[in-house]
Amino acid sequence: MAITNEKILRLTFATASGGTSTMTLPAPRNDVTAEEIQDAMQLIINKNIFTGSGGDLVGIRDIKIIDSTINDMYDPTLV
């Protein structure tokens, strides 16, 4: 049982069908800038690297860095 912190980078793209597609990346750099992330997302779009059920990724919809605290309340090895 422990308390841990976790940080993720969540990238949300607009798709060709009008929906969204989300990618989640663990442990982003503390000093990463919005411009760096936008440039990487635009490269993914321009190179057409990923395609999903909603079709090609066509635009940047949202960028979030999510920092969460996890309090593990149960350890099955202690039972």
C-alpha positions in Angstrom: 0.0 0.0 0.0 1.5 3.3 -1.1 0.8 6.7 -2.4 2.3 7.4 -5.8 2.1 10.3 -8.3 1.6 9.8 -12.0 1.8 12.3 -14.8 0.5 11.7 -18.3 0.2 13.7 -21.5 -3.1 13.3 -23.2 -3.3 14.3 -26.9 -6.7 14.7 -28.5 -7.0 14.9 -32.3 -9.9 15.7 -34.6 -10.7 12.9 -37.0 -11.9 12.9 -40.6 -15.3 11.6 -39.5 -15.8 14.6 -37.2 -15.0 12.6 -34.0 -11.9 12.6 -31.8 -9.0 10.2 -31.2 -7.0 10.3 -28.0 -3.4 9.2 -27.3 -2.0 9.0 -23.8 1.7 9.1 -23.1 3.3 8.4 -19.7 5.8 10.6 -17.9 6.1 13.7 -20.1 9.2 15.9 -19.5 8.6 18.5 -16.8 9.9 21.2 -19.1 7.9 20.2 -22.2 6.2 23.2 -23.9 2.9 23.6 -25.6 4.7 24.5 -28.8 6.8 21.3 -28.8 3.6 19.2 -28.3 1.7 21.0 -31.0 4.6 20.6 -33.4 4.8 16.8 -32.7 1.0 16.5 -33.1 1.1 18.4 -36.4 3.9 16.1 -37.6 1.7 13.0 -36.7 -1.1 14.6 -38.7 1.1 15.6 -41.7 2.8 12.2 -42.0 -0.6 10.4 -41.5 1.1 8.1 -39.0 -2.1 6.8 -37.3 -5.6 6.0 -38.7 -8.4 4.7 -36.6 -12.1 3.9 -36.9 -12.8 7.6 -37.3 -10.5 7.9 -40.2 -7.4 10.0 -40.5 -6.3 12.5 -37.9 -7.0 15.9 -39.3 -6.5 18.5 -36.5 -5.4 19.2 -33.0 -8.4 19.2 -30.6 -6.9 19.3 -27.1 -3.7 18.9 -25.1 -3.6 18.1 -21.4 -1.0 17.2 -18.9 -2.7 15.3 -16.1 -1.0 14.9 -12.7 -2.7 12.5 -10.4 -2.1 11.0 -6.9 -2.8 7.3 -6.5 -3.6 6.0 -3.1 -3.3 2.2 -3.3 -5.6 1.1 -0.4 -5.2 -2.7 -0.8 -2.2 -5.0 -1.1 -3.3 -8.6 -1.7 0.1 -9.9 -0.6 -0.7 -8.7 3.0 -3.8 -10.8 3.2 
